[in-house]
Amino acid sequence: MLNINTKSNISFGSIITTENLASSVSAKSRDILYALGCINPDLKQLNECRHVSGAKKAVETLKELTHLDCITKDGVIFKRGEKQIRFEAPDRTTLIIEESDNKNNIKNVQIKYNRLVQANGFSSTTAELENFLTEIFDKFDFVFLQIRKFFAKKDIAQILEKFMPRAVLKNSNEKIVNDIKILFAAIQSEISSIKNPPTRSKIKNGYKSIKTGTHGSKQIEFEKIGYAETDYTVNRIVGRDGEEYLFIKIKEENNTPQYLFIRPNGEVLKEVNFSRVLKVGDKKTYYTQRELDSVLLGMRLETLRDELIKYKKYIEERIKIHENIKKHSTTEDIGTLDTNSINLINAVKKLCETCKIRIKNIKEADRKKAFKQKYKIDTVMASPTLILRDITPANESILISFPVMEGKTCTKIIVLGQNDKIKKSLFVRDDKMLKFWATSLGRSKRKDTATHYHSQQEINESGLNDYLLLIKERLESVPPARKKKSAS
Protein backbone atom coordinates (compact mmCIF):
# COMPACT_ATOMS: atom_id res chain seq x y z
CA MET A 1 0.00 0.00 0.00
CA LEU A 2 1.19 3.52 -0.81
CA ASN A 3 2.88 5.24 2.11
CA ILE A 4 2.43 9.02 1.80
CA ASN A 5 4.22 11.34 4.16
CA THR A 6 5.43 14.94 4.10
CA LYS A 7 9.10 13.86 4.09
CA SER A 8 8.86 11.86 0.85
CA ASN A 9 9.32 13.19 -2.70
CA ILE A 10 6.39 15.60 -2.49
CA SER A 11 5.70 19.15 -3.36
CA PHE A 12 2.49 20.40 -1.80
CA GLY A 13 -0.44 18.27 -2.96
CA SER A 14 1.75 16.13 -5.21
CA ILE A 15 2.94 12.54 -4.96
CA ILE A 16 5.43 10.92 -7.34
CA THR A 17 5.91 7.24 -6.59
CA THR A 18 5.85 3.71 -7.99
CA GLU A 19 4.03 1.92 -5.20
CA ASN A 20 1.50 -0.88 -5.57
CA LEU A 21 -2.18 -0.04 -5.32
CA ALA A 22 -4.57 -2.00 -3.15
CA SER A 23 -5.72 -5.11 -5.04
CA SER A 24 -9.38 -4.03 -5.23
CA VAL A 25 -8.44 -0.62 -6.65
CA SER A 26 -5.95 -2.17 -9.06
CA ALA A 27 -8.55 -4.61 -10.40
CA LYS A 28 -11.05 -1.81 -11.06
CA SER A 29 -8.32 0.22 -12.75
CA ARG A 30 -7.60 -2.63 -15.18
CA ASP A 31 -11.30 -2.95 -15.98
CA ILE A 32 -11.58 0.75 -16.86
CA LEU A 33 -8.35 0.62 -18.90
CA TYR A 34 -9.63 -2.36 -20.88
CA ALA A 35 -13.03 -0.72 -21.48
CA LEU A 36 -11.36 2.50 -22.64
CA GLY A 37 -9.13 0.57 -25.02
CA CYS A 38 -12.20 -1.12 -26.51
CA ILE A 39 -14.24 2.04 -27.14
CA ASN A 40 -11.45 4.45 -28.13
CA PRO A 41 -11.26 3.43 -31.84
CA ASP A 42 -15.04 3.73 -32.26
CA LEU A 43 -15.17 7.04 -30.35
CA LYS A 44 -12.48 8.53 -32.59
CA GLN A 45 -14.20 7.32 -35.73
CA LEU A 46 -17.53 8.77 -34.62
CA ASN A 47 -15.84 12.04 -33.72
CA GLU A 48 -14.24 12.30 -37.17
CA CYS A 49 -17.57 12.00 -38.96
CA ARG A 50 -19.64 13.92 -36.37
CA HIS A 51 -20.71 16.60 -38.86
CA VAL A 52 -22.57 14.11 -41.02
CA SER A 53 -26.28 13.96 -40.21
CA GLY A 54 -26.48 10.38 -38.96
CA ALA A 55 -23.22 10.61 -37.03
CA LYS A 56 -24.14 14.00 -35.54
CA LYS A 57 -27.34 12.56 -34.12
CA ALA A 58 -25.45 9.56 -32.75
CA VAL A 59 -22.98 11.85 -30.94
CA GLU A 60 -25.86 13.83 -29.40
CA THR A 61 -27.54 10.62 -28.25
CA LEU A 62 -24.30 9.39 -26.69
CA LYS A 63 -23.78 12.69 -24.86
CA GLU A 64 -27.29 12.59 -23.41
CA LEU A 65 -26.84 8.98 -22.37
CA THR A 66 -23.46 9.29 -20.67
CA HIS A 67 -22.85 13.05 -20.06
CA LEU A 68 -19.98 12.86 -22.52
CA ASP A 69 -18.42 16.29 -22.96
CA CYS A 70 -15.78 15.68 -25.64
CA ILE A 71 -13.51 13.09 -27.19
CA THR A 72 -9.75 13.61 -26.82
CA LYS A 73 -6.77 12.14 -28.64
CA ASP A 74 -6.42 9.25 -26.18
CA GLY A 75 -9.73 9.17 -24.35
CA VAL A 76 -12.85 11.03 -23.23
CA ILE A 77 -14.02 13.82 -20.92
CA PHE A 78 -17.32 13.65 -19.02
CA LYS A 79 -19.28 16.54 -17.51
CA ARG A 80 -20.69 15.91 -14.04
CA GLY A 81 -22.21 19.05 -12.48
CA GLU A 82 -19.42 21.56 -11.96
CA LYS A 83 -16.75 18.94 -12.48
CA GLN A 84 -15.05 17.44 -15.50
CA ILE A 85 -13.57 13.92 -15.38
CA ARG A 86 -10.99 12.98 -17.98
CA PHE A 87 -10.02 9.37 -18.81
CA GLU A 88 -7.12 8.73 -21.16
CA ALA A 89 -5.06 5.69 -22.20
CA PRO A 90 -1.91 6.90 -24.01
CA ASP A 91 -0.78 3.27 -24.32
CA ARG A 92 -2.11 -0.21 -23.57
CA THR A 93 -0.88 -0.26 -19.96
CA THR A 94 -1.31 3.34 -18.77
CA LEU A 95 -4.49 4.93 -17.38
CA ILE A 96 -4.74 8.66 -16.61
CA ILE A 97 -7.64 10.05 -14.57
CA GLU A 98 -8.14 13.74 -13.93
CA GLU A 99 -10.90 15.57 -12.08
CA SER A 100 -11.19 19.38 -12.26
CA ASP A 101 -13.74 22.04 -11.32
CA ASN A 102 -14.41 25.64 -12.24
CA LYS A 103 -12.28 26.84 -9.31
CA ASN A 104 -9.25 25.20 -10.89
CA ASN A 105 -9.00 22.46 -8.28
CA ILE A 106 -7.34 19.51 -10.04
CA LYS A 107 -6.73 15.94 -8.99
CA ASN A 108 -4.63 13.87 -11.35
CA VAL A 109 -3.64 10.19 -11.13
CA GLN A 110 -1.50 8.05 -13.45
CA ILE A 111 -1.53 4.24 -13.09
CA LYS A 112 0.67 1.80 -15.02
CA TYR A 113 -0.09 -1.91 -14.71
CA ASN A 114 -0.88 -2.35 -10.99
CA ARG A 115 1.30 0.50 -9.78
CA LEU A 116 0.64 4.11 -9.03
CA VAL A 117 3.07 6.25 -11.04
CA GLN A 118 1.92 9.75 -10.13
CA ALA A 119 -0.75 11.53 -8.09
CA ASN A 120 -1.39 15.27 -7.81
CA GLY A 121 -3.80 17.29 -5.70
CA PHE A 122 -4.10 14.98 -2.71
CA SER A 123 -3.24 15.38 0.94
CA SER A 124 -0.75 13.08 2.60
CA THR A 125 -3.16 10.25 3.37
CA THR A 126 -3.42 7.07 1.35
CA ALA A 127 -7.10 6.74 2.19
CA GLU A 128 -8.00 9.94 0.37
CA LEU A 129 -6.37 8.76 -2.87
CA GLU A 130 -7.86 5.27 -2.77
CA ASN A 131 -11.31 6.57 -1.83
CA PHE A 132 -11.14 8.97 -4.78
CA LEU A 133 -10.20 6.17 -7.21
CA THR A 134 -12.82 3.78 -5.85
CA GLU A 135 -15.55 6.42 -6.16
CA ILE A 136 -14.53 7.32 -9.73
CA PHE A 137 -14.34 3.70 -10.83
CA ASP A 138 -17.72 2.86 -9.32
CA LYS A 139 -19.36 5.86 -11.01
CA PHE A 140 -17.96 5.24 -14.48
CA ASP A 141 -17.85 1.46 -14.73
CA PHE A 142 -21.50 1.46 -15.85
CA VAL A 143 -20.91 4.50 -18.11
CA PHE A 144 -18.23 2.65 -20.08
CA LEU A 145 -20.52 -0.38 -20.33
CA GLN A 146 -23.26 1.88 -21.78
CA ILE A 147 -20.82 3.20 -24.40
CA ARG A 148 -19.76 -0.30 -25.43
CA LYS A 149 -23.40 -1.35 -25.81
CA PHE A 150 -24.04 1.83 -27.81
CA PHE A 151 -21.40 0.97 -30.39
CA ALA A 152 -22.63 -2.62 -30.55
CA LYS A 153 -25.93 -1.42 -32.05
CA LYS A 154 -26.28 -2.29 -35.72
CA ASP A 155 -27.31 1.20 -36.86
CA ILE A 156 -24.26 2.78 -35.17
CA ALA A 157 -21.95 0.16 -36.70
CA GLN A 158 -23.40 0.96 -40.13
CA ILE A 159 -22.78 4.70 -39.64
CA LEU A 160 -19.13 4.06 -38.73
CA GLU A 161 -18.70 1.64 -41.60
CA LYS A 162 -19.67 4.29 -44.16
CA PHE A 163 -16.88 6.65 -43.13
CA MET A 164 -13.94 4.46 -42.31
CA PRO A 165 -11.73 2.46 -44.67
CA ARG A 166 -12.52 -1.20 -44.48
CA ALA A 167 -10.25 -3.19 -42.23
CA VAL A 168 -8.00 -5.88 -43.67
CA LEU A 169 -6.14 -8.80 -42.17
CA LYS A 170 -2.64 -7.86 -41.10
CA ASN A 171 0.49 -9.35 -39.56
CA SER A 172 0.18 -12.71 -37.82
CA ASN A 173 -3.55 -13.18 -38.45
CA GLU A 174 -3.05 -12.57 -42.17
CA LYS A 175 -0.32 -15.23 -42.25
CA ILE A 176 -2.50 -17.75 -40.42
CA VAL A 177 -5.38 -17.20 -42.86
CA ASN A 178 -3.02 -17.68 -45.81
CA ASP A 179 -1.83 -20.93 -44.21
CA ILE A 180 -5.45 -22.06 -43.90
CA LYS A 181 -6.11 -21.29 -47.58
CA ILE A 182 -3.06 -23.28 -48.68
CA LEU A 183 -3.87 -26.22 -46.40
CA PHE A 184 -7.51 -26.33 -47.49
CA ALA A 185 -6.53 -26.36 -51.18
CA ALA A 186 -3.88 -29.05 -50.58
CA ILE A 187 -6.34 -31.26 -48.68
CA GLN A 188 -8.94 -30.97 -51.46
CA SER A 189 -6.30 -31.90 -54.02
CA GLU A 190 -5.25 -34.96 -52.01
CA ILE A 191 -8.86 -36.10 -51.56
CA SER A 192 -9.64 -35.57 -55.27
CA SER A 193 -6.69 -37.80 -56.19
CA ILE A 194 -8.58 -40.81 -54.76
CA LYS A 195 -10.56 -42.03 -57.77
CA ASN A 196 -12.63 -44.72 -56.04
CA PRO A 197 -15.69 -42.97 -54.45
CA PRO A 198 -16.17 -45.39 -51.50
CA THR A 199 -12.45 -45.27 -50.68
CA ARG A 200 -12.43 -41.49 -51.02
CA SER A 201 -15.37 -41.14 -48.64
CA LYS A 202 -13.87 -43.60 -46.17
CA ILE A 203 -10.54 -41.78 -46.00
CA LYS A 204 -12.08 -38.29 -45.92
CA ASN A 205 -14.46 -39.13 -43.07
CA GLY A 206 -12.16 -41.42 -41.09
CA TYR A 207 -10.38 -38.64 -39.17
CA LYS A 208 -11.01 -38.54 -35.41
CA SER A 209 -12.55 -35.05 -35.15
CA ILE A 210 -14.16 -34.82 -38.60
CA LYS A 211 -17.90 -34.42 -39.01
CA THR A 212 -19.33 -36.38 -41.94
CA GLY A 213 -20.36 -33.85 -44.57
CA THR A 214 -22.88 -33.72 -47.40
CA HIS A 215 -22.04 -35.96 -50.36
CA GLY A 216 -20.04 -34.03 -52.94
CA SER A 217 -19.34 -31.08 -50.64
CA LYS A 218 -15.77 -29.89 -50.17
CA GLN A 219 -16.59 -28.30 -46.82
CA ILE A 220 -14.51 -29.50 -43.88
CA GLU A 221 -16.06 -29.57 -40.41
CA PHE A 222 -14.21 -30.36 -37.20
CA GLU A 223 -16.00 -31.08 -33.93
CA LYS A 224 -14.76 -30.09 -30.47
CA ILE A 225 -11.15 -29.19 -31.23
CA GLY A 226 -8.73 -26.96 -29.34
CA TYR A 227 -8.63 -26.22 -25.63
CA ALA A 228 -12.18 -24.79 -25.75
CA GLU A 229 -13.54 -27.85 -27.65
CA THR A 230 -14.93 -25.64 -30.39
CA ASP A 231 -16.60 -26.63 -33.69
CA TYR A 232 -15.01 -25.24 -36.87
CA THR A 233 -16.16 -25.19 -40.49
CA VAL A 234 -13.99 -24.13 -43.44
CA ASN A 235 -14.81 -23.94 -47.14
CA ARG A 236 -14.14 -22.00 -50.36
CA ILE A 237 -17.33 -20.41 -51.67
CA VAL A 238 -18.20 -18.14 -54.61
CA GLY A 239 -20.51 -15.15 -54.18
CA ARG A 240 -23.19 -13.93 -56.57
CA ASP A 241 -20.64 -11.54 -58.04
CA GLY A 242 -18.29 -14.42 -58.87
CA GLU A 243 -15.78 -13.47 -56.17
CA GLU A 244 -14.25 -16.34 -54.22
CA TYR A 245 -14.25 -16.23 -50.42
CA LEU A 246 -12.67 -18.32 -47.71
CA PHE A 247 -15.54 -19.16 -45.35
CA ILE A 248 -14.91 -19.98 -41.69
CA LYS A 249 -17.54 -20.69 -39.04
CA ILE A 250 -16.56 -20.94 -35.36
CA LYS A 251 -19.08 -22.31 -32.88
CA GLU A 252 -18.49 -22.67 -29.16
CA GLU A 253 -21.01 -24.64 -27.15
CA ASN A 254 -24.09 -22.58 -26.18
CA ASN A 255 -22.70 -19.47 -27.93
CA THR A 256 -23.75 -17.70 -31.13
CA PRO A 257 -21.55 -18.79 -34.07
CA GLN A 258 -18.88 -16.44 -35.39
CA TYR A 259 -18.72 -16.16 -39.18
CA LEU A 260 -15.82 -14.99 -41.33
CA PHE A 261 -16.22 -14.39 -45.07
CA ILE A 262 -12.66 -13.53 -46.13
CA ARG A 263 -12.22 -11.72 -49.45
CA PRO A 264 -9.05 -12.09 -51.55
CA ASN A 265 -8.05 -8.50 -50.65
CA GLY A 266 -8.06 -9.32 -46.92
CA GLU A 267 -11.36 -7.67 -46.02
CA VAL A 268 -13.57 -9.82 -43.82
CA LEU A 269 -17.37 -9.78 -43.54
CA LYS A 270 -19.19 -10.98 -40.46
CA GLU A 271 -22.64 -10.79 -42.09
CA VAL A 272 -23.61 -11.29 -45.73
CA ASN A 273 -26.50 -12.78 -47.72
CA PHE A 274 -24.78 -15.26 -50.01
CA SER A 275 -27.68 -17.39 -51.09
CA ARG A 276 -30.88 -19.01 -49.94
CA VAL A 277 -28.76 -21.69 -48.29
CA LEU A 278 -26.07 -19.46 -46.76
CA LYS A 279 -27.49 -16.27 -45.30
CA VAL A 280 -26.00 -14.54 -42.25
CA GLY A 281 -27.72 -11.25 -41.45
CA ASP A 282 -29.55 -9.00 -43.91
CA LYS A 283 -26.77 -6.65 -45.06
CA LYS A 284 -23.05 -6.73 -45.60
CA THR A 285 -21.25 -6.00 -42.32
CA TYR A 286 -17.46 -5.89 -42.12
CA TYR A 287 -15.11 -6.57 -39.21
CA THR A 288 -13.29 -3.60 -37.74
CA GLN A 289 -9.50 -3.44 -37.70
CA ARG A 290 -9.53 -3.94 -33.95
CA GLU A 291 -11.57 -7.12 -34.34
CA LEU A 292 -9.31 -8.48 -37.08
CA ASP A 293 -6.18 -7.76 -35.05
CA SER A 294 -7.56 -9.30 -31.85
CA VAL A 295 -5.60 -11.94 -29.98
CA LEU A 296 -8.73 -14.08 -29.52
CA LEU A 297 -9.35 -14.26 -33.27
CA GLY A 298 -5.70 -15.17 -33.77
CA MET A 299 -5.97 -18.02 -31.25
CA ARG A 300 -9.10 -19.36 -32.95
CA LEU A 301 -7.50 -19.22 -36.39
CA GLU A 302 -4.41 -20.99 -35.03
CA THR A 303 -6.61 -23.80 -33.68
CA LEU A 304 -8.17 -24.31 -37.11
CA ARG A 305 -4.81 -24.15 -38.90
CA ASP A 306 -3.20 -26.68 -36.54
CA GLU A 307 -6.11 -29.11 -37.00
CA LEU A 308 -5.88 -28.77 -40.79
CA ILE A 309 -2.17 -29.62 -40.58
CA LYS A 310 -3.01 -32.80 -38.65
CA TYR A 311 -5.86 -33.64 -41.04
CA LYS A 312 -3.61 -33.20 -44.10
CA LYS A 313 -1.00 -35.50 -42.58
CA TYR A 314 -3.71 -38.09 -41.85
CA ILE A 315 -5.00 -37.91 -45.44
CA GLU A 316 -1.49 -38.33 -46.87
CA GLU A 317 -0.76 -41.33 -44.65
CA ARG A 318 -4.05 -43.03 -45.52
CA ILE A 319 -3.52 -42.44 -49.25
CA LYS A 320 -0.04 -43.97 -48.99
CA ILE A 321 -1.48 -47.05 -47.25
CA HIS A 322 -4.21 -47.29 -49.88
CA GLU A 323 -1.68 -47.07 -52.72
CA ASN A 324 0.44 -49.80 -51.15
CA ILE A 325 -2.62 -52.04 -50.83
CA LYS A 326 -3.62 -51.24 -54.40
CA LYS A 327 -0.13 -52.01 -55.64
CA HIS A 328 -0.15 -55.31 -53.77
CA SER A 329 -3.54 -56.35 -55.16
CA THR A 330 -3.12 -55.20 -58.76
CA THR A 331 -1.52 -56.98 -61.71
CA GLU A 332 0.26 -54.61 -64.09
CA ASP A 333 2.38 -57.22 -65.85
CA ILE A 334 2.98 -60.91 -65.14
CA GLY A 335 6.46 -62.33 -64.75
CA THR A 336 7.50 -66.01 -65.01
CA LEU A 337 9.98 -68.15 -63.12
CA ASP A 338 12.96 -69.44 -65.05
CA THR A 339 13.85 -73.13 -65.40
CA ASN A 340 16.44 -72.92 -62.65
CA SER A 341 13.87 -71.69 -60.13
CA ILE A 342 11.36 -74.38 -61.08
CA ASN A 343 14.04 -77.11 -60.80
CA LEU A 344 15.02 -75.78 -57.36
CA ILE A 345 11.41 -75.88 -56.20
CA ASN A 346 11.04 -79.50 -57.35
CA ALA A 347 14.27 -80.49 -55.63
CA VAL A 348 13.30 -78.75 -52.38
CA LYS A 349 9.84 -80.37 -52.47
CA LYS A 350 11.39 -83.86 -52.66
CA LEU A 351 13.82 -83.04 -49.83
CA CYS A 352 10.96 -81.73 -47.66
CA GLU A 353 8.95 -84.93 -48.19
CA THR A 354 12.00 -87.01 -47.29
CA CYS A 355 12.66 -84.94 -44.16
CA LYS A 356 9.06 -85.21 -42.97
CA ILE A 357 9.13 -88.98 -43.43
CA ARG A 358 12.43 -89.14 -41.50
CA ILE A 359 10.93 -87.21 -38.59
CA LYS A 360 7.70 -89.21 -38.68
CA ASN A 361 9.60 -92.50 -38.44
CA ILE A 362 11.24 -91.48 -35.16
CA LYS A 363 8.77 -92.80 -32.62
CA GLU A 364 10.49 -91.90 -29.35
CA ALA A 365 9.68 -88.33 -28.32
CA ASP A 366 13.13 -87.62 -26.85
CA ARG A 367 14.91 -88.85 -29.97
CA LYS A 368 12.57 -86.84 -32.21
CA LYS A 369 13.21 -83.69 -30.16
CA ALA A 370 16.98 -84.21 -30.27
CA PHE A 371 16.81 -84.78 -34.05
CA LYS A 372 14.96 -81.50 -34.61
CA GLN A 373 17.36 -79.58 -32.39
CA LYS A 374 20.41 -81.02 -34.19
CA TYR A 375 19.20 -79.97 -37.64
CA LYS A 376 17.33 -76.86 -36.41
CA ILE A 377 14.00 -77.98 -37.82
CA ASP A 378 10.54 -77.41 -36.35
CA THR A 379 7.19 -78.81 -37.39
CA VAL A 380 3.75 -77.30 -36.95
CA MET A 381 1.05 -79.46 -35.36
CA ALA A 382 -1.63 -80.60 -37.84
CA SER A 383 0.20 -78.86 -40.69
CA PRO A 384 2.48 -80.28 -43.43
CA THR A 385 4.95 -77.51 -42.76
CA LEU A 386 8.65 -77.32 -41.93
CA ILE A 387 10.33 -74.37 -40.20
CA LEU A 388 14.09 -74.19 -40.71
CA ARG A 389 15.61 -72.16 -37.88
CA ASP A 390 18.46 -69.61 -38.13
CA ILE A 391 18.92 -70.36 -41.80
CA THR A 392 19.69 -66.94 -43.29
CA PRO A 393 22.80 -64.81 -42.64
CA ALA A 394 20.57 -62.57 -40.51
CA ASN A 395 19.54 -65.62 -38.38
CA GLU A 396 16.03 -65.56 -39.78
CA SER A 397 13.90 -68.69 -40.01
CA ILE A 398 12.04 -69.92 -43.08
CA LEU A 399 8.69 -71.72 -43.18
CA ILE A 400 8.24 -73.91 -46.23
CA SER A 401 5.08 -75.76 -47.28
CA PHE A 402 3.34 -76.95 -50.45
CA PRO A 403 -0.38 -76.19 -50.17
CA VAL A 404 -2.86 -77.25 -52.83
CA MET A 405 -4.82 -74.40 -54.44
CA GLU A 406 -7.46 -74.95 -57.09
CA GLY A 407 -6.16 -78.48 -57.62
CA LYS A 408 -2.55 -77.39 -58.11
CA THR A 409 0.36 -77.89 -55.74
CA CYS A 410 1.93 -74.55 -54.85
CA THR A 411 5.01 -73.44 -52.93
CA LYS A 412 4.72 -71.15 -49.90
CA ILE A 413 7.77 -69.58 -48.26
CA ILE A 414 7.48 -67.31 -45.22
CA VAL A 415 10.53 -65.55 -43.78
CA LEU A 416 10.36 -65.16 -40.00
CA GLY A 417 12.20 -62.73 -37.75
CA GLN A 418 12.50 -62.62 -33.96
CA ASN A 419 9.59 -64.26 -32.10
CA ASP A 420 8.40 -65.64 -35.46
CA LYS A 421 7.33 -62.23 -36.68
CA ILE A 422 6.45 -62.47 -40.37
CA LYS A 423 8.86 -60.42 -42.48
CA LYS A 424 8.22 -61.65 -46.00
CA SER A 425 5.88 -63.98 -47.92
CA LEU A 426 6.37 -65.73 -51.26
CA PHE A 427 3.78 -67.87 -53.03
CA VAL A 428 4.43 -69.76 -56.29
CA ARG A 429 1.93 -71.55 -58.52
CA ASP A 430 3.19 -73.16 -61.70
CA ASP A 431 5.71 -70.65 -63.11
CA LYS A 432 4.03 -67.55 -61.62
CA MET A 433 4.57 -65.76 -58.33
CA LEU A 434 1.28 -64.68 -56.79
CA LYS A 435 0.86 -61.58 -54.60
CA PHE A 436 0.41 -62.78 -51.07
CA TRP A 437 1.04 -61.50 -47.56
CA ALA A 438 0.80 -64.06 -44.77
CA THR A 439 -0.86 -62.91 -41.56
CA SER A 440 -0.26 -66.12 -39.58
CA LEU A 441 1.76 -69.31 -39.75
CA GLY A 442 -1.32 -71.49 -40.01
CA ARG A 443 -3.64 -72.12 -42.92
CA SER A 444 -5.82 -69.25 -44.11
CA LYS A 445 -7.96 -68.34 -47.10
CA ARG A 446 -5.97 -66.54 -49.76
CA LYS A 447 -8.52 -65.10 -52.15
CA ASP A 448 -6.12 -62.28 -52.96
CA THR A 449 -3.63 -64.71 -54.53
CA ALA A 450 -6.08 -66.01 -57.12
CA THR A 451 -5.67 -63.35 -59.79
CA HIS A 452 -2.84 -60.96 -58.86
CA TYR A 453 0.72 -61.65 -59.92
CA HIS A 454 4.17 -60.20 -59.42
CA SER A 455 5.97 -58.58 -62.31
CA GLN A 456 9.21 -59.95 -63.72
CA GLN A 457 11.19 -57.30 -61.89
CA GLU A 458 9.50 -58.19 -58.59
CA ILE A 459 10.28 -61.89 -59.14
CA ASN A 460 13.91 -61.11 -59.93
CA GLU A 461 14.22 -58.96 -56.79
CA SER A 462 12.26 -61.32 -54.49
CA GLY A 463 15.23 -63.45 -53.40
CA LEU A 464 13.30 -66.65 -54.21
CA ASN A 465 16.32 -68.59 -55.53
CA ASP A 466 18.47 -67.53 -52.57
CA TYR A 467 15.87 -68.84 -50.12
CA LEU A 468 15.46 -72.07 -52.09
CA LEU A 469 19.23 -72.68 -52.09
CA LEU A 470 19.41 -72.15 -48.31
CA ILE A 471 16.51 -74.56 -47.77
CA LYS A 472 18.06 -77.13 -50.12
CA GLU A 473 21.41 -76.95 -48.35
CA ARG A 474 19.84 -77.41 -44.91
CA LEU A 475 17.63 -80.33 -45.96
CA GLU A 476 20.49 -82.09 -47.76
CA SER A 477 22.31 -82.20 -44.41
CA VAL A 478 19.48 -84.34 -42.99
CA PRO A 479 20.25 -88.08 -43.45
CA PRO A 480 17.52 -90.15 -45.10
CA ALA A 481 15.58 -92.75 -43.18
CA ARG A 482 17.26 -96.15 -42.96
CA LYS A 483 15.77 -98.87 -45.09
CA LYS A 484 14.34 -101.81 -43.20
CA LYS A 485 16.21 -105.09 -43.71
CA SER A 486 14.23 -107.71 -45.64
CA ALA A 487 13.52 -111.03 -43.89
CA SER A 488 15.92 -113.85 -44.97
Secondary structure, DSSP 4 states (H G I P E B T S, - for coil): -----TTSS--TTEEEEEEEPPHHHHHHHHHHHHHHHHHHHHHHHHHHTTTSHHHHHHHHHHHHHH-EEEE-SSEEEEEETTEEEEEEEEETTEEEEEEEETT--EEEEEEETTEEEEEES--S-HHHHHHHHHHHHHHHHHHHHHHHHHHHSHHHHHHHHHHSPPP---HHHHHHHHHHHHHHHHHHHHHHT--SHHHHHHHHT-STTBPP--TT---EEEEEETTTTEEEEEEEEE-TTS-EEEEEEEE-TTS--EEEEE-TTS-EEEEEE--SSSEEEEEEEEPPHHHHT-HHHHHHHHHHHHHHHHHHHHHHHHHHHHHHHHHHT--SS-----HHHHHHHHHHHHHHHHHHHHHHH--SHHHHHHHHHHHTEEEETTEEEEEETT-STT--EEEEE--EETTEEEEEEEEE-GGG-EEEEEEEETTEEE----SSSS----GGGTT-B--HHHHHTTTHHHHHHHHHHHHHTSPPPPPPPPP-
